[in-house]
Amino acid sequence: MPLLLTREAGDDPNIDGPGVLMRDLDYTNTYKPHFYFFYENGQDEHPWKYTLLQPGGEVFISVCPTFEGRIVRGDPTYNLNQTLQTNLGTWVELSWEGPPTRRSWGDVSLLEGYDGAALLMPTDGSGILTGFTTDILRGAPSSALAYKADGGVALAKTVGDGANMVTRAYELGLLNPMTQAFILEAYKPVVLSSNGRWDLTLYPGIY
């Protein structure tokens, strides 16, 4: 049953406040809508906001100045059902320090699985970035795979109970854990946005 506290976000006013400009470049997965969900830390049962993007589309999502959480791909049938856990997949993790500073920190995490690539950049002119653009699900060994709530194929998580060591080794063979993705708990390639605003590009994935 959908939670009434969750709201679908449209294109929020893109003025000077904290937030994320999201861009969808998934032209391959056109049979299913491209929904993206914002979760606050500690609120895994239901998302805070969600949005629908068409291939080639973009939307600005504003957040509160102290938001801490993640952006994930998903499906309203499952993500808005509080009885289901939908953690499996790529997490774009973001946190804001809050006033008086505008600083925000971000990373692309594969610790809880992988269901699509993402590239994250601050808009403060620093030129730094994290994430990657290649779909690493293609060519993955079968023993590295896991399944989302709707049966969609993803890469398994690499941390905690049930961590998949084949997945971890496979991802480490393709990505740099110091700069591209959070794969090992010992290394977290976090980047800083000094103005609290982000540019996020999302590539082909499983929803």
Buried (B, 14 or more C-beta within 10 A) or exposed (E): EEEEEBEEBEEBEBEEBBBBBBBBBBEEBEEEEBBBBBBBEEEEEBBBBBBBBEEEBBBBBBBEBEBBBBBBBBBBEBBBBEEEEBBBBBBBBBBBBBEEEBBBBBBBBBBBBBBBBBBBBBBBEEEEBBBBEEBBBEEBEEEBBBEBBBEBEBBBBBBEEEEBEBBBEBBBEBBEBEBBBBBBEEEBBBBEBBBBBBBBBBBBBBB
